[in-house]
Amino acid sequence: MDRSFDDLISEASAAPVAGWDFAWLDGRATEQRPSWGYQRQMSARLSTATAALDIQTGGGEVLAEATKFPPTMVATESWAPNIAEATALLHPRGVVVVADPDEPPLPFADAAFDLVTSRHPVTVWWDEIARVLRPGGTYFAQHVGPASVFELVEYFLGPQPRARRARDPDDEAAAARDAGLRIVDLRTERLRMEFADIGAVVYFLRKVVWMVPGFTVDVYRDRLMLLHNEIREHGPFVAHSSRTLIEARTP
């Protein structure tokens, strides 16, 4: 039986969005995963590091999947609800979670870490990453790539030609080199996403707040109703995420 627009919207609006766990979307939205297996590779690198930093850890969910942490393991996060989630999840495993405003400088000494990781950072401060890495240290990360989920973004905001050019992997690699890092690996993939109902769309936009800045159900109710009807008539709304794997090292 089809659920009503109001029922789906109300349920998604009431769902908690703290942390970086998307389990609420199980059965309602799908996303292909990149072929390189970021979490597996990150875990392998952490197991051989001596001091590591995970930047913008979110609720700590990805980092917590690592099988072994180095003797010194630190994570930073800027959003208060995520800080609480990450602290509860990571402190029992000996990870220090540091509240950081996500702007330079990082609150660590020069050459403090031999490994810096990050999954989907909102901003990347290359000079700071290079500063806190030891000689021969590694930055290993999965970034959001260019025009990620822009089918959904532009459904609500209209064409975004300038924003489509942001997060270009070649530009990011050039910025890393300017900071003194050497690019070891650089790969980008586009991955199919499907939203099976309008509640999934609302939850996603409430959680990933930078996709449609200022998103609320009241502001976009008409567009949401139109999309709800399109999904009911034609099936899931299809978009494509974009992901970049980047590995860089200090000299």
Backbone as a ProteinNet text record, in pm:
[ID]
protein_1_A
[PRIMARY]
MDRSFDDLISEASAAPVAGWDFAWLDGRATEQRPSWGYQRQMSARLSTATAALDIQTGGGEVLAEATKFPPTMVATESWAPNIAEATALLHPRGVVVVADPDEPPLPFADAAFDLVTSRHPVTVWWDEIARVLRPGGTYFAQHVGPASVFELVEYFLGPQPRARRARDPDDEAAAARDAGLRIVDLRTERLRMEFADIGAVVYFLRKVVWMVPGFTVDVYRDRLMLLHNEIREHGPFVAHSSRTLIEARTP
[TERTIARY]
84.8	0	88.4	60.7	137.7	112.9	220.2	207.9	190.6	120.9	90.4	213.1	208.8	314.7	336.9	228.4	241.2	299.6	262.8	315	465.2	509.6	651	733.3	680.2	749.8	762.4	653.6	655.1	754.5	757.4	849.3	994.2	1026.6	1163.8	1204.7	1110.9	1141.3	1169.9	1114.5	1132.3	1252.9	1308.9	1420.4	1545.7	1619.8	1744.3	1851.2	1929.9	2031.8	2172.9	2192.8	2327.5	2412.4	2543.6	2635.6	2638.6	2706.4	2723.3	2683.3	2578.9	2523.9	2396.9	2391.7	2277.4	2185.2	2187.7	2107.8	1958.5	1914.9	1771.6	1724.4	1815.5	1779.4	1776.2	1807.6	1804.1	1666.5	1663.7	1537.8	1468.2	1524.4	1459.5	1549.2	1680.2	1774.1	1895.1	1960.2	2079	2186.9	2311.7	2425.2	2534.4	2582	2696.1	2818.5	2907.6	3029.5	3148.4	3246.3	3364.8	3438.1	3505.9	3570.7	3692.1	3749.4	3877.8	3866.7	3749.4	3733.1	3809.1	3764.7	3838.2	3855.2	3748.9	3757.9	3859.7	3860.4	3954.7	4098.4	4123.1	4258.7	4300	4206.2	4235.6	4273.6	4197.1	4222.4	4361.1	4399.9	4532.3	4642.7	4625.6	4727.8	4735	4620.1	4619.9	4690.5	4680.7	4738.3	4890.6	4953.2	5098.8	5151.5	5062.1	5104.3	5147.2	5220.6	5257.1	5176.8	5140.2	5057.4	4971.9	4840	4749.4	4643.5	4596.3	4493	4384.4	4258.1	4144.2	4072.2	4072	4015.5	3868.1	3786.2	3641.9	3582.4	3594.6	3557.6	3407.8	3326.4	3181.8	3145	3059.4	3024.3	3120.2	3230.8	3332	3300.6	3190.1	3146.8	3247.7	3303.9	3398.6	3528.6	3580.5	3704.3	3687.9	3572	3549.9	3555.2	3542.4	3547.5	3690.1	3789.7	3928.3	3952.8	4029.9	4054.1	4158.8	4253.1	4360.3	4401	4417	4461.1	4608.1	4678	4816.9	4822	4939.3	4950.7	4894	4911.5	4851.1	4747.2	4620.3	4511.5	4422	4409.7	4333	4233.3	4116.9	4017.4	3966.8	3939.5	3881.9	3741.5	3660	3524	3477.1	3395.1	3352.4	3206.8	3120.9	2977.7	2944.4	2885.1	2864.1	2792.9	2681.3	2617.6	2710.3	2791.1	2885.2	2996.4	3040.9	3145.8	3099.1	2975.9	2921.5	2913.9	2866.2	2856.4	2995	3091.1	3225.6	3292.8	3273.7	3333.3	3281.2	3150.6	3091.8	3139.4	3159	3196.5	3345.7	3429.2	3573.2	3652.9	3606.9	3681.7	3703.7	3604.5	3628.7	3741.4	3776.6	3886.1	4015.8	4018.5	4141.3	4168.7	4068.9	4085.8	4048.6	4135.2	4107.1	4031.3	3913.1	3832.2	3848.6	3893.6	3922.3	3819.4	3754.6	3662.3	3744.6	3723.7	3805.8	3713.3	3734.4	3641.5	3652.5	3736.3	3755.9	3803	3902.2	3971.6	4113.3	4208.3	4347.9	4364.2	4459.7	4546.3	4487.3	4531.1	4499.1	4568.2	4502.7	4557.9	4663.7	4762.6	4867.4	5001.3	5108.2	5242.9	5284.8	5386.7	5444.9	5492.3	5477	5528.9	5480.3	5352.9	5299.7	5253.7	5225	5162.7	5233.5	5234.9	5286.2	5173.2	5047.8	4933	4819.1	4761.9	4641.2	4537.3	4417.1	4309.1	4188.1	4099.5	3973.2	3878.3	3754.2	3651.5	3547.1	3539	3441.6	3456.7	3577.3	3592.4	3519.3	3461.4	3391.8	3493	3599.6	3708.3	3839.5	3938.8	4070.3	4176.1	4243.3	4348.1	4483	4527.9	4646.3	4771.4	4788.9	4908.9	4914.4	4798.9	4794	4819.1	4764.9	4790.4	4939.5	5001	5145.6	5224.5	5179	5252.6	5253.3	5140.2	5132.9	5185.7	5214.7	5271.1	5423	5474.6	5618.2	5679.1	5806.7	5871.9	5842.9	5799.2	5761	5621.4	5547.6	5411.8	5312.3	5194.1	5094	4960.2	4900.3	4759.4	4681.8	4584.6	4503.4	4357.3	4281.9	4146.3	4055.2	3927.9	3824.7	3746.6	3754.7	3684.9	3556.4	3462.8	3348.9	3400.3	3364.3	3413.3	3324.2	3353.6	3279.6	3135.2	3045.4	2903.7	2838.9	2868.9	2814.7	2667.9	2584	2438.9	2375.6	2431.7	2381.6	2248.1	2208.2	2072.3	1971.3	1999.9	1910.4	1929.1	2053.2	2081.2	2011.2	2027.9	1973	1821.8	1765.6	1620.2	1558.9	1628.2	1576.9	1632.1	1755.4	1820.4	1832	1802.1	1822.6	1967.9	2003.5	2140.4	2245.6	2354	2463.5	2596.1	2614.7	2734.9	2865.4	2871.6	2997.2	3024.7	2922.3	2940.4	2979.9	2936.1	2972.4	3123.2	3193.4	3337.3	3419.1	3353.1	3425.2	3466.3	3566	3614.2	3675.4	3721.8	3786	3911.4	3928.4	4044.1	4178.1	4184.2	4310.9	4343.9	4241.2	4263.3	4309.1	4247.3	4287.1	4430.7	4467.4	4604.1	4703.3	4666.9	4755.3	4771.9	4662.8	4670.9	4757.3	4747.7	4831.3	4978.8	5008.5	5147.9	5198.9	5113.1	5153.1	5189.7	5127.9	5157.7	5281.4	5342.1	5464.2	5444.3	5325.1	5296.7	5315.3	5345.8	5361.5	5242.5	5173.9	5058	5103.3	5050.9	5084.1	4972	4846.7	4731.1	4619.1	4547.8	4436.9	4337.8	4217.2	4114.1	3977.9	3891.7	3756.2	3655.9	3542.9	3434.8	3300.3	3206.2	3068.4	2983	2892	2823.5	2672.9	2595.8	2451.5	2386.4	2293.7	2212.3	2065.1	1982.7	1838.6	1766.2	1668.3	1582.4	1442.6	1397.1	1273.8	1148.3	1162.8	1045.4	1089	994	1025.5	1081	1048	1105.4	1255.9	1303.9	1448.1	1516.4	1452.5	1508.6	1516.5	1410.1	1407.3	1513.6	1523	1623.5	1764	1792.7	1924.7	1959.7	1866.5	1895.7	1903.1	1834.8	1848	1983.4	2036.3	2161.4	2282.1	2277.9	2388.9	2353.9	2371.9	2310.9	2367.9	2487.7	2546.9	2496	2420.1	2367.9	2270.9	2171.4	2074.4	2072.4	2161.5	2172.1	2037.3	2008	1882.4	1761.3	1784.5	1672.2	1580.2	1451.8	1346.4	1228.1	1145.7	1027.3	934.3	919.3	828.8	874	1003.8	1054.3	1037.2	1058.7	1059.9	939.9	833.2	719	663.4	651.9	595.3	683.2	815	905.9	905.2	896.3	890.6	764.6	653.2	528.9	538.7	596.9	615.2	704.4	813.4	904.3	838.4	761.2	686	598	528.3	439.7	519.8	635.5	718.8	770.9	811.5	859.9	748.1	630.2	517.2	481.7	496.3	456.6	565.9	691.9	800.5	903.5	896.4	993.9	1099.9	1203.5	1302.4	1366.8	1397.6	1474	1619.9	1682.8	1819.6	1914.9	2021.2	2128.6	2261.7	2370.4	2502.4	2595.4	2649.6	2751.2	2886.1	2977.9	3112.3	3212.8	3309.9	3407.4	3549.1	3640.7	3781.9	3866.6	3950.6	4051.2	4181	4240.5	4365.9	4463.8	4585.1	4693.9	4812	4862.8	4973.5	5073.1	5199.4	5303.6	5393.4	5449.3	5548.7	5684	5773.5	5905.3	5981.8
-119.6	0	124.8	217	340.1	426.2	477.1	567.7	709.1	789.5	925.4	1014.3	1122	1222.1	1273.9	1310.8	1368.1	1267.7	1141.6	1038.3	1020.6	1012.7	995.8	1116	1235.5	1358.2	1369.4	1340	1350.3	1252.7	1130.1	1029.5	1072.3	1119	1159.2	1284.2	1373.7	1497.4	1471.5	1363.9	1332.5	1243.5	1183.8	1090.2	1164.7	1112	1177.3	1169	1275.9	1279.7	1299	1284.1	1295.2	1178	1200.5	1096.7	1082.3	978.4	960.1	819.2	768.9	637.2	655.9	591.7	607.2	485.6	410.9	289.1	316.8	437.9	471.8	455.8	467.7	460.5	317.2	217.8	79.1	45	-5.8	-40.2	77.2	198.3	317.5	391.9	368.1	430.8	339.4	344	263.1	349	309.2	376.9	274.6	270.6	185.9	231.9	138.7	171	175	259.4	263.5	129.4	103.1	-26.6	-44.9	66.4	53.4	13.5	20.2	-23.9	63	188	282.6	232.5	185.9	147.8	35.2	-62	-173.1	-123.4	-35.3	17	106.8	188	272.3	187.4	82.5	-5.6	-68.5	-110.9	-172.3	-72.5	51.7	154	188.5	195.6	224.8	115.7	-7.7	-119	-114.7	-40.7	-33.3	105.9	201.1	337	342.4	448.4	470.6	584.1	683.3	794.4	839.7	843.7	874.2	974.3	1048.2	1149.2	1127.6	1120.4	1114.3	1248.9	1320.4	1455.7	1449.2	1531	1537	1395.8	1335.2	1195	1170.6	1278	1259.7	1202.2	1100.9	1034.1	922.5	910.4	808.9	671.2	658.2	525.5	456.6	531.9	471	434.6	527.6	500.4	382.4	369.7	263.1	124	115	-15.4	-67.5	15.3	-29.7	-142.3	-240.8	-356.4	-328	-237	-207.1	-61.7	6.5	145.2	154.4	257.1	277.7	322.9	324.5	366.2	505.8	596.9	730.2	743.9	760	773.1	888.6	986.6	1108.1	1129.9	1183.3	1219.8	1360.5	1437.9	1570.9	1575.6	1663.5	1685.1	1822.6	1887.5	2024	2035.5	1942.4	1954.7	1888.5	1964.3	1918.8	1783.1	1760.8	1628	1514.7	1539.3	1435.4	1414.3	1522.2	1509.6	1414.9	1431.8	1344.7	1199.8	1180.5	1044.7	980.6	1055.3	1001.7	970.3	1056.8	1034.7	905.6	885.7	764.8	639.1	649.6	532.2	502	606.2	586.7	587.3	661.4	666.1	528.6	439.5	306.7	229.2	271	203.9	283.5	385.2	459	571.4	608	716.8	849	948.6	1081.7	1160.9	1210.9	1292.1	1438.6	1519.8	1661	1747.2	1836.1	1932.9	2038.6	2048.2	2135.7	2213.6	2343.9	2424.5	2401.9	2311.7	2285.5	2409.5	2473	2581.5	2586	2635.1	2634	2719	2681.8	2564.4	2443	2324.3	2203.8	2212.6	2167.2	2184.1	2080.2	2064.6	1965.4	2023.5	1970.1	2016.7	1973	2037.4	1997.7	1852.1	1780.6	1643.7	1550.9	1566.9	1487.9	1347.8	1327.9	1202.6	1144.9	1013.4	951	912.2	923.9	895.5	991.1	1054.2	1134.8	1078.1	1053.4	998.3	1089.6	1074.8	1148.4	1088.3	1072.8	1025.4	1135	1187.3	1288.9	1417.7	1473	1602.4	1711.9	1804.7	1917	2014.3	2038.5	2124.5	2050.3	2083.4	2019.4	2128.5	2136.1	2236.6	2169.8	2174.3	2099	2142.4	2270.4	2316.8	2259.9	2252.1	2198	2047	1977.4	1833.3	1808.6	1883.9	1867.8	1902.5	2002.6	2046.3	1940.1	1874.3	1778.8	1640.9	1618.4	1490.1	1488.6	1376.3	1357.5	1338	1357.6	1324	1179	1158.9	1025.7	984.7	1076.3	1046.8	1045.7	990.5	968.4	1032.1	1097.5	1138.4	1042.8	971.8	874.8	907.2	936	985.1	951	949.9	943.3	1073.6	1150.2	1278.2	1263.8	1351.5	1367.4	1432.5	1374.8	1425.4	1533.8	1575.1	1684.9	1647.2	1744.4	1731.1	1606.7	1578.5	1460.1	1480.3	1388.8	1389.9	1518.2	1572.1	1699.6	1686.4	1565.5	1548.9	1593	1559.1	1598	1744.1	1789	1928.7	2021.7	1994.4	2083.8	2068.3	1958.6	1945.9	2053.2	2084.3	2184.1	2324.3	2334.7	2465.5	2516.5	2432	2471.2	2451.2	2483.1	2460.1	2528.5	2455.3	2505.6	2488.8	2562.5	2538.5	2565	2667.1	2696.3	2590.4	2551.2	2450.9	2315.4	2287.9	2161.5	2147.8	2260.1	2255.2	2237.7	2247.4	2233.1	2088.1	2069.3	1936.8	1856.2	1925.2	1854.1	1783.4	1653.3	1581	1635.2	1683.6	1741	1869.5	1949.4	2070.8	2035.8	1932.9	1891.5	1839.8	1764.5	1714.1	1828.9	1929.6	2045.9	2119.9	2134.2	2201	2121.9	1989.1	1905.7	1923.4	1927.8	1947.6	2084.7	2185.4	2319.8	2322.8	2233.5	2225.1	2139.8	2086.2	2008.3	1858.7	1811.9	1669	1607.8	1479.4	1406.5	1312.5	1320.1	1235.4	1093.9	996.4	855.9	785.2	822.6	757.4	859.8	858.4	951.1	882.3	854.7	786	847.3	852.6	903.8	809.8	787.8	706.5	775.4	754.9	799	675.7	685	569	594.1	499.2	513.6	516.1	608.4	617.5	611.2	553.9	551.5	588.5	677.4	716.1	661.7	567.9	496	567.7	663.2	740.1	879.1	967.7	1107.5	1122.5	1029.2	1032.8	1015.5	929.2	909	1036.5	1108.5	1235	1336.3	1349.6	1445.5	1410.8	1285.9	1244.7	1275.4	1242.2	1265.1	1413.5	1499.4	1642.8	1704.8	1648.2	1694.6	1656.2	1541.5	1490.9	1550.8	1558.7	1613	1758.3	1843.7	1976.8	2069.6	2040	2129.5	2102.2	1995.4	1966.5	2074.9	2103.5	2209.1	2299.7	2398.5	2483.2	2545.9	2540.5	2596.8	2509.4	2383.7	2295.4	2277.5	2296.7	2257.7	2208.4	2126.9	2076.9	2192.2	2289.7	2401	2481.8	2510	2591	2518.3	2387.3	2313.1	2218.6	2246.9	2154.7	2128.6	2231.4	2212.8	2122.1	2144.5	2059.6	1916.7	1902.6	1769.5	1695.1	1764.8	1701.2	1657.8	1743	1707.9	1585.7	1581.8	1467.8	1341	1355.6	1241.7	1178.9	1261.3	1210.9	1146.2	1202.9	1145.4	1007.3	993.1	863.5	759.7	798.3	704.3	659.9	751.5	720	648.5	687.9	638.9	552.9	543	463.6	550.1	488.1	561.3	677.5	783.1	895.6	853.5	869	823.8	942.9	931.8	1031.3	956.5	1030.7	968.4	1041.5	966.4	1023.7	1019	1100	1108.2	1095.8	1006.6	980.9	982	1040.1	1045.5	981.3	886.8	831.1	905.9	956.8	1030.6	984.8	958.5	925.8	1016.4	1085	1178.2	1160.3	1188.1	1168.1	1290.9	1308.4	1411.9	1359.8	1449.2	1405.3	1328.2
0	0	0	-91.7	-98.9	24.5	81.3	195	143.7	220.4	177.1	184.5	108	110.5	252	319.8	454.5	552.8	539.5	629.2	609	485.1	455.3	500	475.3	513.2	664.7	735.1	881.6	942.8	891.7	943.9	922.8	801.7	771	847.2	871.5	943.7	1090.5	1144.9	1287	1313	1208.5	1227.1	1272.1	1371.1	1415.3	1307.1	1292.7	1186.7	1241.7	1371.3	1428	1380.7	1378.5	1336	1184.9	1138.6	994.3	954.9	1022	994.2	911.9	795.7	705.4	709.6	820	828.4	814.5	848.6	836.4	692.3	597.9	455.9	402.2	484.7	437.6	382.7	261.1	197.6	131.7	148.2	92.6	-5.5	4.5	-87.3	-100.2	-216.2	-239.4	-303.3	-281.3	-343.6	-370.4	-493	-523.5	-445.6	-417.4	-344.2	-440.4	-414.1	-500	-500.7	-610.6	-627.2	-537.1	-486.1	-416.5	-270.2	-208.9	-70.3	28.3	45	128.2	271.8	332.2	473.1	494.3	404.3	415	403.2	304.6	287.4	404.3	453.5	568.7	689.8	713.6	827.2	818.2	698.1	680.6	711.6	670.3	697.2	845.3	910.7	1054.2	1134.1	1088.7	1164.8	1168	1075.1	1072.7	1109	1138.5	1174.5	1320.6	1355.2	1495.7	1557.5	1475.8	1522.8	1405.3	1423.1	1313	1354.4	1255.6	1274.9	1171.3	1215.9	1125	1130.8	1019.2	1014	976.1	1043.5	1017.8	1022.7	1138	1155.7	1156.2	1155.6	1163.9	1299	1297.8	1422.7	1458.1	1383.6	1412.2	1357.8	1281.9	1239.3	1147	1053.1	958.5	1029.4	1108.7	1181.4	1276.2	1339	1436.8	1375.5	1242.7	1177.4	1161.3	1191.5	1183	1282.6	1240.9	1328.1	1434.6	1405	1498.6	1485.1	1597.5	1597.2	1636.6	1589.4	1632.1	1778	1837.8	1978.6	2003.9	1908.9	1918.5	1808.2	1846.5	1749.5	1791.2	1702.5	1730.7	1617.8	1650	1549.3	1579.5	1474.9	1493	1433.9	1490	1440	1485.8	1402	1432.4	1475.4	1434.8	1462	1595.2	1685.7	1823.3	1833.6	1762.7	1774.5	1731.7	1628.6	1585.2	1686.5	1751.4	1853.7	1964.8	2008.8	2113.9	2066	1941.4	1886.6	1876.4	1822	1802.8	1935.5	2033.1	2164.3	2226.7	2221.4	2279.6	2207.5	2077.1	1998.5	2005.3	2005.8	1989.6	2120.5	2220.6	2346.7	2408.4	2406.5	2465.1	2396.8	2274.2	2203.1	2210	2293.7	2316.8	2218.9	2138.2	2041.4	2107.7	2098.5	2152.2	2046.6	2081	1989.9	2029	1934.5	1958.6	1886.6	1960.5	1899	1826.7	1696.2	1612.5	1519.4	1499.7	1419.4	1268.9	1225.1	1082.4	1007.3	1063.8	996.2	1052.1	973.5	1021.3	1147	1233	1219.9	1288.3	1245.7	1321.6	1458.1	1564.8	1700	1736	1647.4	1669.5	1626.8	1684.6	1652.6	1512.6	1462	1333.8	1342.3	1230.8	1218.8	1330.8	1369.7	1481.1	1439.2	1311	1267.4	1145.6	1137.9	1015.9	920.4	965.1	879.1	912.9	810.6	824.6	728.9	780	698.4	704.9	608.2	611.2	507.9	545.2	452.4	436.4	317.8	279.3	360.6	367.8	435.8	360	434.3	371.1	312.5	385.9	340.1	360.2	278.2	288.2	297.5	411.7	432.6	408.1	282.9	243.2	318.3	339	409.9	551.7	616.7	752.2	753.1	655.1	645.7	628.2	537.4	515.2	640.7	715	834.7	943.4	966.3	1077.9	1040.6	912.4	872.1	891.2	934.6	944.9	805.5	791.5	663.5	625.4	502.7	459	501.3	566.2	611.1	496.6	521.5	417	453	353.6	361.6	272.8	332.7	259.2	284.3	177.5	197.8	80.9	111.4	7.8	13	-93.9	-101.4	-183	-155.5	-245.7	-373.1	-486.7	-614.1	-672.3	-795.9	-857.9	-891.4	-875.8	-914.2	-853.6	-728.2	-662.4	-625.6	-667.2	-643	-698.4	-804.7	-855.3	-927.2	-965.2	-1016	-910.1	-783.4	-673.9	-637.6	-628	-595.3	-694.4	-822.3	-924.7	-940	-893	-890.2	-801.2	-692.6	-598.7	-624	-670.1	-682.6	-826	-922.9	-1061.4	-1101.5	-1226.5	-1275.8	-1189.2	-1161.2	-1077.6	-1152.9	-1263.6	-1346.7	-1274.7	-1190.9	-1120.1	-1014.5	-940.7	-836.2	-894.5	-1016.5	-1081.2	-1100.5	-1109.1	-1134.3	-1006	-890.7	-764	-741.6	-656.8	-614	-729.6	-831.7	-941.8	-889.4	-916.5	-860.4	-907.8	-1029.6	-1077.2	-1002.2	-971.1	-892.2	-751.1	-692.9	-558.3	-557.8	-659	-666.7	-680.6	-759.8	-775.9	-644	-567.5	-438.1	-340.8	-346	-260	-295.5	-423.3	-465.9	-422.4	-431.9	-389.2	-241.6	-163.4	-20	8	-96.2	-78.5	-74.2	-106.9	-104.9	-243.4	-246.9	-372	-389	-503.7	-528.7	-563.5	-488.1	-510.2	-584.3	-554.6	-617.5	-628.7	-741.7	-764.4	-856.9	-804.9	-883.6	-853.6	-954	-935.7	-1001.1	-933.8	-989.6	-966	-1059.7	-1041.9	-1016	-919.6	-865.1	-857.1	-900.4	-909.2	-770.5	-752.4	-631.9	-670.9	-585.2	-607.6	-478.5	-490	-378	-406.6	-321.7	-350.1	-303.5	-212.9	-170.1	-125	-110.9	-80.7	60.7	149.5	283.6	280.5	191.2	177.5	131.1	40.9	-7.8	106.3	182.6	293.1	396.9	434.1	533.1	482.8	358.2	300.7	302.4	263.9	258.6	398.1	494.8	633.5	690.3	648	704.3	634	502	423.3	392.1	491.5	489.9	383.2	332.8	233.5	91.8	72.5	-61.3	-108.1	-27.1	-55.6	67.2	72.2	191.5	229.5	358.9	406.1	378.6	344.2	312.3	432.1	409.2	502.8	420.9	481.7	413.3	376.5	464.6	436.5	315.8	307	195.7	62.7	61.2	-64.7	-78.2	-8.6	-7.2	-147.1	-228.2	-362.4	-447.9	-443.4	-520.7	-466.5	-335.3	-275.6	-318.2	-321.4	-365.3	-511.2	-595	-735.7	-750.1	-674.5	-681.2	-627.1	-521.3	-466.8	-574.5	-648.2	-753.9	-866.8	-899.7	-1004.9	-964.2	-836.7	-788.9	-791.5	-750.7	-750.9	-892.6	-988.1	-1125.3	-1203.6	-1182	-1267.6	-1195.2	-1062.1	-989.2	-924	-866	-786.6	-862.5	-785.9	-840.9	-846.4	-963.4	-985	-985.7	-908.7	-907.6	-909.1	-913	-915.1	-819.9	-723.7	-636.5	-707.2	-660.5	-718.5	-604.8	-621.3	-516	-573.4	-496.6	-535.7	-427.7	-468	-377.8	-401.7	-294	-307.9	-200.5	-243.7	-151.9	-185.5	-84.5	-104.1	9.4	-18.9	81.8	92	210.3	229.3	180.4	140.7	90.2	197.4
[MASK]
+++++++++++++++++++++++++++++++++++++++++++++++++++++++++++++++++++++++++++++++++++++++++++++++++++++++++++++++++++++++++++++++++++++++++++++++++++++++++++++++++++++++++++++++++++++++++++++++++++++++++++++++++++++++++++++++++++++++++++++++++++++++++++

